[in-house]
Amino acid sequence: MTRVGLVVHGQPPELVGGTEHLVADLAAALAGRGDQVEVFSGSIEWRPAFEVVRDESGPVPCVRVHRHDLFFERWDKVANPFVERAYLDWLDRFAPDVVHVHHWARLTTNLVTAARARGLPTVLSLHDLFSSCPRYHRVKQDGSFCRERPTPDACRHCAPRWAFQGDGEIDGSVSRFAGDLAREVQSADALLAPTHGHGRRVLEWLGCEREVTAIAPAGSGVAITSPAARPLGDAVASVGTPLRVGVFGHLHPLKGVEVLLDAQAALPDPARVEIHVWGDAPEQAMGEALHARAGDRPVVWHGAYSPADLSGAPIDVAVLPTLCAESYSFVLDEACALGVPLLCTDLGALADRATDRMALFGRGDARALAGLLASLADDPGRRAAMGAAPAPPTHDMSAQLAALDEVYRAVIEAHGDRRPAPDEGRAAAADERLCALEHAFQLREAGLHELLRSEHWEQVLARLQAENEDLRGRLAAGDSAG
């Protein structure tokens, strides 16, 4: 039995993104086979006083920290001494054999180095681009993709800032953000990424040189029970029998649905392509903008969905037009399960994982995508050949656990018995350091409170709190109904 500590920025049911679900599934699988597992998690729920809550309602205990500072998800506020103290207390109490860090957001920026200082073996997974970009996704304000290292000169005019923040403060924050996270990447005993290409890109942008191991995550666990329904078959697309093109996921601007709509508009006869959209926009205005962009062209809006809802989807082709450099893409796996040709952005893991099932087009290049759509509309043979070509390989939980077992065992064995002996003087110095950091943090927060009054933060905070209360109410109502 191994004692495994998993560290992540959020957990279901509060947060249900890909990384959050991946860690929840991994925790359950490890515990299910007999390992002792706990999760140390962040939360989006602000509280008036910093609070640590132990939740044992699920299959694995989750220690969740609730921060009390304003807008703590901002890039320049990730580092937090209160979270560090709670994290160290958890490490001391749980005493894991290995610590597996999955994310820093909502927590703090020294999760790996703090565990190493306790003499604990550490594994770090790079699930996204957060460690190399204050904007999170490396997409600049003008929509272009950034390939520069995070430095003050590169980030000064792009990193999000309040109106009262000057260049000097931004430069200092960028230096600390980049330095802290590069140190985390260099300090881990083992570094993992969903694809080797993703890991190498992040290392290059951080200016780090070290080995990275690619371990693909287990699939989403949701089976597509039937392939896409494709009545176009051997026919050439026409206005009467259009090429039906599916796109699915969050309808956030970075997911690129606009690129597909613009590609349809660029066709000589847009009515030969019918677009099917699954998903909701995170804000009403975003959804309205997409509908306006589609105009009166043939677009079917299916709304919110679960992957299982895609079974039998009425499409001939799937498009993944994301503007982000995905690190793996569960949506790609879901699209592949439909047995249709795929048209994908030539960026990130979509390019890393490409097979003959997929044709790639330049990021944001609507005209290139329009050319691919026209080709598939005119050529039933190419559609059939692409749909029958091998899909990118996927992995189940047993394969992921087998790969992780090798990594965990190696770092534990290499570490040996390196835990430092108790030292009251060192413990007192560490506590004094944290007290000083907490005091400085509180002073900065008090100043931020006053400065943000000019930007009406009270209304923003009230809205966010109301949204959280509404979400809790709906979740409680759902549990009662169940």
C-alpha positions, 0 to 999 in steps of 0.5 A: 500500500502506498500513501499518495497525496494528490494536489490540484486546483479543484475537485468535483462537484464544485469544479468539473474541468478536465484536470479536476475530473482526471484527478478525481478519477485517479484518486478513486482508482488508487484508493479502489485498489488499496492505496491510501489517498488524500486530495489537497484541493483549491476552491473557487468559493471565497470566504471572509476568513481563510478556511480549511475544510476536510470533506470525507463525503466521497470515496477519497478524503479531500482537504479543501482550502478556501481563500479569503483574499480578493480575486485570488484566481488572478495570475499575480495573486497565486502565491499565498502563504496561508495556503502554504501553511495549510499545505505543510500542515496537511503534509505533516499530518498525512505523511504521504509516501509520494506527492503528485502535484497537478496544479497551482491555481487557487493554491500557491506557487511552491507546492513542489519545493515545499514538499521537497523541503519536507523530504518527500518524493514529488511528481509534477504533471503539466496539464496545461500552459499555466506555468508558462503564461500569466494569461494562462493559455498563451493567447495574447490580447490581440488573439495571436498565439505567444511563443515567447518565454515569460519575461517582463519585456515579453509580458509587460503589455499583455499580462492582465492588470488593474488600471492602478498597476504600473509597469514596475509592479507588473514586471516584478510580478512576472519575474516572481511568477515565472521564477517560482513556476520554473523552480517548481518544474526543475525541482520535481523528482519526476515530470509528466505531461499528457503528450511528450510534445506538450511537455517539451514546449512548456520546458522550452518556454520556461527555459528549463532542460530536463526529462519529461515522461509522457503518460496519457490520461485515462479516457473520459469514461463516457462511452459513445454507444453508436457512431455518427449518423451519416445519411450523406453517404456516397453522395456529393453534398448539395443544398438538399443534402448538405455536409453536416459538420459537428463541433462540441465543447464550451462555446468560449471564444478560445475554442474557435467556434467562430472560425468554423462559422467564418469558414462556412461563410467563406464557401461559395455556397454556404448552404452546402454545409450545415453546422451542428453546435453542441455546448453552451457559452459561459456568458449570454453575450458570447452566445448571442454573438455566435448566433449573430455571426451565424446569421441565417446560414444553416446552423443547428444549436443543440445546447448543453450536452454530455459526451453520451449525448453525442451517440448517433450524432447527425454529422458527417465530419467533426471540427476541432477549431480550438485556438488553444494549444491543447495538452491532450484533448478529451474532445478529440477522443470523443470525436474519434469515437463517432467514426467520422473524419476530423478537421483540427487546428495544427496546434498543441496535442491535436498536431502531436496526436494526428493520424490519417483520420485527421486533416490539420489547418492553421490556427484561426485560418477560416479560409483553409478550413473552408477549403477542407470542408469543400473538399470533403463535401465534394469527395465521398471517397476521401470522407470514407477513407478518413473515417476508416483510418486509425484514430489516435490511441487512447488509454484506460485507467489500468494503463495509466495506473501501470505507468504511474506505478513505475514513476511513483516506485522510482521516485520513492526508491531514489529518495530513500530515507531522506526526510530531515530529522526534526529540528526545533530551530529550523521549524521556528525559523520556518514559522517565523518566515511564514508569519512575516509573509502572512503579515506582508500579504495582509498589508498588501490585501488591505491596500488592494481593498482600497484601490479596488473600490475605484473599480467597483469590486464590491459589485463584482464580488457580490455577483460572484457570491450570488452565483456560488449560492445559486450553484449550491442551491441547484446542486442541493436540489439535484441531490434531493431529487436524486 
